Amino acid sequence: MIEWIVIIVVGIATYAMRFVFIALFGRIAVPPRLEKALTYVAPAVLAAITLPALVFREGVFEPLNPFVPAAIIGGLAGYLTKSIGAAIVVGLPALWLITWMVG
């Protein structure tokens, strides 16, 4: 029973924190410099989440990891075409091919 109370309280606290920022963001003037800095938050968080998963396998750095060159190929395709779909369509077959070649 106590676990459910903790889950509900944490859920309400999370919702309240997000709601406050969303509600206040439209009412107060955000300096242009801060607004520009906030545009980098999402890519930084995405990189912080995906990079360790990309370069570490089972908690150990592995230099011959097939995910790294496949991510570079997929990222380059996405950057050149400005399309996430192209990054996936090019990156996944690259991963499969590299994994097959490495064995």
Secondary structure, 3 states (H helix, E strand, C coil): CHHHHHHHHHHHHHHHHHHHHHHHHCCCCCCHHHHHHHCCHHHHHHHHHHHHHHHEECCEECCCCCHHHHHHHHHHHHHHHCCHHHHHHHHHHHHHHHHHHHC
